[in-house]
Every structure is written in C-alpha cells, then in structure tokens.
C-alpha cells in the first residue's frame, strides 16, 4: 500500500513552499517521503524532485511549437500526461516501493480541480496502483479578509472535493505573513448563522435566498473548517501532517515493533 498527497489550490497559494517545508520536516524526523513535480511550467525547486513532468513535456516547448498561450499550453501538457499514465508515469512509479509516501506538487489552474477530468483520471490511476490518496487544498490566508472571500474559497474547495472524490484537507497557508491573526479566527470554524448574517449585510436584499442556500451548502458538506499552517512552527507542520496521515490511514498497517530485552539473569 502506497500513500500520496495531491497538493492543489489556486496559483500563488504556496503549494511548492508547502511541499518544500514538508520535505524538510520529514527529513529532520527521519521519515521518508518523495516530492513529485506535476507543474510543466515550474523552474526552481527547494526540494529534491523525485519525478518531474518536464522530463515528459514542458510548457515552454509546447508554447513554442504549437503557438499556445500559457493556460492552453498547460492544459495540453496535462492532457499529454493523462495519455502517458500507462507508459511514462507507470515506469517512473515503479521505481518506488509499495509503501512509499509521495507528495504531488500540482499546477495552480483551478479548472484542473473543478471540471477538467485530467487529475481525476490521474487519481484513479494511483488508486489502481494501490495508493491511498488525499487531496490537500491550500488557500492563502491573506485572501480570507471577509465573509464573501471566505465563501468564494469554500466554493472552490468544495468543487475540487466533489470533482476528485477524495479525502480532503483544507489548509490556510501563509499564516506566518498574517499580521493580525484575530481577524481570521472567526473563519477557522465559523458558526453558520454568523456567516449568513455577515453575508446578508454585504449583499443586496435580493440575494438573501441565495446567501442562505450557499451557507447551507457549505455547512452540509462540512467545508467551513480550515487548518491554519504557520511554516515557522514545526508543531504546525506536524499537526497538518498528522491530519493528512489520518485521512489516508498512513502507518495503520505497520507491524508492531517489540523491543528486545536481555533475558533475566538467574539468581545465584
């Protein structure tokens, strides 16, 4: 049984920084994990790259040869990856053991998580290879400044959760950059009536029914809980990793280790 994190979220939400910090944390705690780059537009990495989609296809080559723009070129690259799951990707995956832990650093194009089937098919391929997979959705904490942005972030995260059909962990990234953390406390685990009241105050009266439906949707899917992540604190990284490990049942099938003791000496 293998284990995998699919690190997703909007562009600029800190996915690569999260992967780098997670790798450093695991290295310091002598835990083996491998980071895989799935972004064909990536250039620099702060972590050793275990697998790299750019060995299969790169965005620069696609834009130059096909005359596509950045977004269209990236979609072409991801569809090319999908076509090579049974060939290139499977060969790369076979280099790792059955119980390895992989973290996939994904691109930031939101359509990949909402309606394009590429990542969904990628996940299904991992499952067929006997991997337990968890989606880790990162949202920039500096984006959460008011209730309207909070609901927008929840809707995007909910769309990814429904589309991918995976265990799902929401993370508020870049907490180390937030100057006043008290402004975010009301959004970490908010009460639905508070959200509805705040939303009605900001929206025109004709949106009251829509606001109520949105809040009920978020509440029904338990999407209002975000885990804050402060990369300056090892305890914060450890807590997030523990939540993800619990989702994918990491370590539950490990053999119980029994310490060997010296046999007692006979009394003279």
C-alpha positions as CSV (number, residue, x, y, z in Angstrom):
1,X,0.0,0.0,0.0
2,X,1.4,3.4,-1.1
3,X,0.4,6.8,0.2
4,X,0.0,10.1,-1.7
5,X,-0.9,13.7,-1.2
6,X,-2.3,15.7,-4.1
7,X,-1.4,19.3,-3.3
8,X,-3.8,21.5,-5.1
9,X,-5.1,25.1,-4.8
10,X,-5.1,28.4,-6.7
11,X,-1.9,29.9,-8.2
12,X,0.2,31.6,-5.5
13,X,-1.4,29.8,-2.6
14,X,2.0,28.4,-1.5
15,X,1.8,24.8,-2.8
16,X,5.5,24.4,-3.7
17,X,6.6,26.1,-0.4
18,X,4.4,23.7,1.5
19,X,5.9,20.7,-0.3
20,X,9.4,22.0,0.4
21,X,8.7,22.6,4.1
22,X,7.0,19.2,4.4
23,X,10.0,17.5,2.9
24,X,12.4,19.3,5.3
25,X,10.2,18.4,8.2
26,X,10.2,14.7,7.2
27,X,13.9,14.7,6.6
28,X,14.6,16.1,10.0
29,X,12.3,13.5,11.6
30,X,14.0,10.7,9.5
31,X,10.8,9.9,7.7
32,X,11.0,9.0,4.0
33,X,8.9,10.9,1.5
34,X,9.3,11.9,-2.1
35,X,8.0,15.1,-3.8
36,X,6.8,14.8,-7.4
37,X,6.5,17.9,-9.7
38,X,3.4,17.9,-11.8
39,X,3.7,21.5,-13.0
40,X,5.2,21.7,-16.5
41,X,5.8,25.4,-16.0
42,X,7.9,25.1,-12.8
43,X,11.5,26.3,-12.9
44,X,13.1,26.3,-9.5
45,X,12.6,23.8,-6.6
46,X,13.6,23.9,-2.9
47,X,13.3,20.2,-2.6
48,X,14.8,17.2,-4.4
49,X,12.4,16.3,-7.3
50,X,11.6,12.6,-7.3
51,X,9.7,12.6,-10.6
52,X,9.3,15.6,-12.9
53,X,6.6,16.0,-15.6
54,X,9.1,18.2,-17.5
55,X,11.0,15.1,-18.4
56,X,7.9,14.1,-20.4
57,X,6.7,17.5,-21.6
58,X,7.4,21.2,-20.7
59,X,5.2,24.2,-21.1
60,X,7.9,26.3,-22.9
61,X,8.3,23.6,-25.6
62,X,4.5,23.4,-26.1
63,X,4.1,27.2,-26.3
64,X,6.9,27.5,-28.8
65,X,6.0,24.6,-31.1
66,X,2.2,24.8,-31.0
67,X,1.8,28.6,-30.5
68,X,-0.4,28.2,-27.5
69,X,-0.7,30.6,-24.6
70,X,0.3,29.8,-21.0
71,X,-3.1,28.4,-19.9
72,X,-3.9,26.5,-23.1
73,X,-0.3,25.2,-23.2
74,X,-0.6,23.9,-19.6
75,X,-3.9,22.1,-20.3
76,X,-2.2,20.5,-23.3
77,X,0.7,19.3,-21.1
78,X,-1.7,17.8,-18.5
79,X,-3.7,16.0,-21.2
80,X,-0.4,14.7,-22.6
81,X,0.4,13.4,-19.1
82,X,-3.0,11.7,-19.0
83,X,-2.3,9.9,-22.3
84,X,1.0,8.6,-20.9
85,X,-0.2,7.4,-17.5
86,X,0.3,3.7,-18.5
87,X,3.7,4.4,-20.1
88,X,5.9,7.1,-18.7
89,X,4.2,7.7,-15.4
90,X,3.9,4.0,-14.6
91,X,7.6,3.4,-15.4
92,X,8.5,6.3,-13.1
93,X,6.2,5.0,-10.3
94,X,7.7,1.5,-10.5
95,X,11.0,3.0,-9.1
96,X,9.3,3.3,-5.7
97,X,8.4,0.8,-3.1
98,X,4.8,-0.3,-2.4
99,X,4.8,1.6,1.0
100,X,6.4,4.8,-0.2
101,X,4.9,8.2,0.5
102,X,4.6,10.6,-2.5
103,X,3.6,14.3,-2.5
104,X,2.4,15.6,-5.8
105,X,3.1,19.3,-6.3
106,X,0.3,20.3,-8.8
107,X,-0.2,23.4,-11.1
108,X,-2.5,26.2,-9.9
109,X,-5.0,26.3,-12.8
110,X,-8.3,26.0,-11.0
111,X,-10.1,24.2,-13.9
112,X,-7.9,21.2,-13.2
113,X,-9.7,20.7,-9.9
114,X,-13.2,21.8,-10.9
115,X,-14.3,20.2,-14.3
116,X,-11.4,19.0,-16.4
117,X,-11.0,15.2,-15.9
118,X,-7.2,15.1,-16.1
119,X,-6.5,15.0,-12.3
120,X,-9.5,12.8,-11.6
121,X,-8.1,10.2,-14.0
122,X,-4.7,10.7,-12.5
123,X,-6.1,9.9,-9.1
124,X,-7.9,6.8,-10.4
125,X,-4.6,5.6,-11.9
126,X,-2.9,6.0,-8.5
127,X,-5.7,4.1,-6.8
128,X,-5.3,1.2,-9.3
129,X,-1.6,1.2,-8.3
130,X,-2.8,0.6,-4.7
131,X,-2.2,4.1,-3.4
132,X,-4.3,5.8,-0.7
133,X,-4.6,9.4,-1.9
134,X,-5.7,12.6,0.0
135,X,-6.3,16.0,-1.6
136,X,-4.6,18.8,0.2
137,X,-6.3,22.1,-0.8
138,X,-4.3,25.2,0.0
139,X,-5.9,28.7,0.3
140,X,-3.9,31.8,1.0
141,X,-4.8,33.1,4.5
142,X,-4.4,36.7,3.3
143,X,-7.3,36.0,1.0
144,X,-9.6,35.4,3.9
145,X,-10.3,39.0,4.8
146,X,-14.1,39.0,4.7
147,X,-17.0,36.6,4.5
148,X,-17.5,37.0,0.7
149,X,-14.0,35.8,0.0
150,X,-14.4,33.0,2.6
151,X,-17.5,31.7,0.8
152,X,-15.7,32.0,-2.5
153,X,-12.8,30.0,-1.2
154,X,-15.2,27.4,0.2
155,X,-17.0,27.0,-3.1
156,X,-13.7,26.5,-5.0
157,X,-12.6,23.9,-2.4
158,X,-16.0,22.2,-2.4
159,X,-15.8,22.0,-6.2
160,X,-12.5,20.2,-6.0
161,X,-13.7,17.8,-3.4
162,X,-16.8,16.8,-5.3
163,X,-14.8,16.5,-8.6
164,X,-11.9,14.4,-7.3
165,X,-13.9,12.3,-4.7
166,X,-11.0,12.1,-2.3
167,X,-10.4,12.5,1.4
168,X,-10.0,16.2,1.7
169,X,-7.9,18.5,4.0
170,X,-8.3,22.3,3.7
171,X,-5.3,24.4,4.8
172,X,-4.9,28.1,5.3
173,X,-1.4,28.8,4.1
174,X,0.9,31.7,4.7
175,X,-0.2,32.2,8.3
176,X,3.3,33.5,9.1
177,X,2.5,36.5,6.9
178,X,-0.7,37.4,8.7
179,X,-0.2,40.5,10.9
180,X,-3.5,40.2,12.9
181,X,-4.5,36.6,13.3
182,X,-7.6,37.6,15.3
183,X,-9.2,38.7,12.1
184,X,-9.1,35.1,10.8
185,X,-10.3,33.3,14.0
186,X,-14.0,33.8,13.1
187,X,-13.4,32.0,9.8
188,X,-11.4,28.9,11.1
189,X,-14.5,27.2,12.4
190,X,-17.4,29.7,11.9
191,X,-21.0,29.4,13.0
192,X,-23.4,29.2,10.0
193,X,-25.7,31.9,11.4
194,X,-22.8,34.3,11.8
195,X,-21.8,33.7,8.2
196,X,-25.3,34.2,6.9
197,X,-25.7,37.4,8.9
198,X,-22.3,38.8,7.7
199,X,-23.1,37.8,4.1
200,X,-26.6,39.4,4.1
201,X,-25.0,42.7,5.4
202,X,-22.6,42.8,2.5
203,X,-25.0,41.7,-0.3
204,X,-28.1,43.3,-1.7
205,X,-31.5,42.1,-0.2
206,X,-32.4,40.2,-3.4
207,X,-29.6,37.8,-2.7
208,X,-30.9,36.7,0.7
209,X,-32.2,33.3,-0.6
210,X,-29.0,32.7,-2.5
211,X,-26.9,33.5,0.6
212,X,-29.0,31.1,2.7
213,X,-28.5,28.3,0.1
214,X,-24.8,28.9,0.0
215,X,-24.4,28.8,3.7
216,X,-26.5,25.6,4.0
217,X,-24.4,24.0,1.2
218,X,-21.1,24.9,2.9
219,X,-22.4,23.7,6.3
220,X,-23.9,20.4,5.0
221,X,-20.6,19.5,3.4
222,X,-18.6,20.5,6.5
223,X,-16.4,22.7,4.3
224,X,-16.1,25.5,6.9
225,X,-13.2,24.0,8.7
226,X,-9.7,25.1,7.7
227,X,-6.4,24.2,9.3
228,X,-4.1,27.1,9.7
229,X,-0.5,26.4,8.7
230,X,2.4,28.5,10.0
231,X,5.6,27.2,8.4
232,X,7.8,28.8,11.0
233,X,6.5,26.4,13.6
234,X,7.4,22.7,13.4
235,X,4.3,21.9,15.6
236,X,2.1,23.4,13.0
237,X,3.6,21.3,10.2
238,X,3.4,18.2,12.3
239,X,-0.2,18.8,13.1
240,X,-1.2,19.2,9.5
241,X,0.8,16.1,8.5
242,X,-1.0,14.1,11.3
243,X,-4.4,15.1,9.9
244,X,-3.4,14.1,6.4
245,X,-1.9,10.8,7.6
246,X,-5.1,10.0,9.4
247,X,-7.1,10.6,6.2
248,X,-5.0,8.1,4.2
249,X,-4.5,5.7,7.1
250,X,-0.8,6.1,7.0
251,X,1.0,3.7,9.4
252,X,-2.1,1.8,10.4
253,X,-0.9,-1.3,8.7
254,X,2.6,-1.1,10.1
255,X,3.9,-4.1,12.1
256,X,4.0,-3.5,15.8
257,X,7.6,-3.2,16.9
258,X,8.6,-5.1,20.0
259,X,11.7,-4.1,21.8
260,X,14.1,-7.0,22.5
261,X,15.1,-7.3,26.1
262,X,18.0,-9.2,27.6
263,X,16.8,-12.4,29.3
264,X,16.7,-12.1,33.1
265,X,19.8,-13.4,34.9
266,X,19.4,-16.5,37.1
267,X,19.7,-15.8,40.8
268,X,22.8,-17.3,42.2
